[in-house]
Amino acid sequence: MDEPSVIARSILFVCLGNICRSPLVETVARKQLADAGLDIEVASCGTGSWHVGEQADPRMRAAAVKAGYELEAHRARQLHATDFDHYDLLLAMDSNNLRDMLNASREKASDRLALFLEWAGVTPLRDFPDPYYEELTAFTQSVALAERGIRGLIERLRTG
């Protein structure tokens, strides 16, 4: 698959359940994009439906608050067909999410789908590790990785 080459006015971050990684990355992006003076719409969702309507995982909310990010208002939602038309760039947290997005999009948005860390230039990682079944330290590490990824994303957006 070719790497997306879009000027993004809107970005959707996608993980599995929309309670850990993607809401965190959405929140970090919203703050850092605003701080950078970039007016870009951001949102998040999950490929699965089992957490729809739920808040972000309490462990992720706690790790985010410690780093200065607020996830209390977040409510999980599932990826919808209209998302492929609405968002300029759809960034998956891992390869499985990307595969599910490609299948759901029926290839119509494949030129705007990518792995978040890869598109943001975070190496050597491709997949953003899911902290859900891990120790509490994994949630803190997720915050640091989200910040690093969003810094790379901002740099990429600025350089085109």
N, C-alpha and C positions, 0 to 999 in steps of 0.2 A: 504494500500500500504506500502511495506517495505521501509525503509529509504535507499537512495543510499549509497553505500559503495565503492566509486571509488577513485582512485588517479587521480585527475584532471590535465590534461595538457591543457585543453581548457574548458571554461565555457561560456554558453550563458545565458544572463539575459533576461527575457521575461515579458512584460506587455501588456496592451491592444493596445495602439496606437503607442508605441515607441517614444513618445515625452516628457514624464515626468520622470517616475520612472526608467525604464530600462536604458535609456541613461545616467542618473545620476549615477546609480549604476555601470554601465560599466566604466564610467570615474573615479569614486572614486576607483574602483577595480584596474584599470590600474595603477593609481598612487601609491596606497598603496601596491600592489603586487610588483611593481618595487622597492619601498622603502624597502620592506622586503626581496628583493633579490630573489623573486620567479618568474620564467620564465613560466608564464601561459597566454595563449591566451585568451582574453576576447572579447565579442561582445554583442550586444543587438538587440532585434527585438520586434515586436508586433504581437499579434494574429489577429488583424484587419488590413484591407488594406487602410482605409480612409486617413491616414496621410503619406503614402509611399512617400518618396522624400522630405518631409518637414523637416525643422530644429526642434530642440527641442523647446518646448514651451518657449516663451520669459521670462515668469516669472521664469521658472526653470533655464534658462540660467543666469538670473540676480542673483538668489539665489546661484547658483553654483560659479559664478565669485566672489561673496563676500567671499566665503569659499576657494577660490584658485583653482577652477576647471574650465576648459574651455570646453564648449559644442558647440562652434560655428561651428565646422566642421561636427557635427553629422547630418546625414540624415536618417530619419525613413525608416525602411524596415519591411516587413512582414515575419513571420515565414515560412520556406520552408521545404518541406519533407527531403531535404538533410541535414538540420540542425540536425536531429535525428541521422544521421550517423556520422557527423563531430565532434560534441561536446561530450566531456566526461561527462559533467554535465550540465543540463538545469534547471535553477532555475526561477520559476515563482514568480511574485510579489504578487499574491493573488490566492485564491482558484478557482476563475472563470478562471483565466489564466491557472492554472494547469489542470483543467478539459478540457479546450479547447486543451491544449497540449496533454493530454492523448488521446483524440478523434482523433487528427490529426496524432499522432504517430502510431495509430492502435496497441497500447500496445507494439510495438517492442522496445521502449526505456524506458518503465515504470520504470525500475530499475535505471535509471539515471535522473529521473524527481523528483523535490521536490520544496517545498516552500522555497524561499530564506531565510526569517527570521528564519523559523523553522530549516532549515539545518545549518544556521549560529549560532544557539543557542541563538537567541534574544528572550527573554521571557518577558511578557506573550503573546506578539503579534505573530500571525500566518501570517496575511495579512499585506502587506505594504500598508498603506492608500493612495489612489489616490488623489493628491492635485488638480486635474484639475478643479473641480467645487467649490473649497474652497477659502478662503482668502489668501492673500500673505504670511501670517505667516506659512501656511501649506507647502509652498515650502521650507522655511528655515528649518522647522521641518523635511522635507524629506531629506535634506542634512545631518542633524545630524543623522537621522536613517540609512541612507546609510553608513555613516562612521562607525557607531556602528556595522552594519551588516557585513561590509567588515572586520572589526577587528575580529569578531567572525568567519568569513569564513577562514581567514588566520590562526587563531589559530586551527581551525578544520583541515585544510589542513596539517598543520605542525605535528599534533598529529596522523593523519591518521584516 
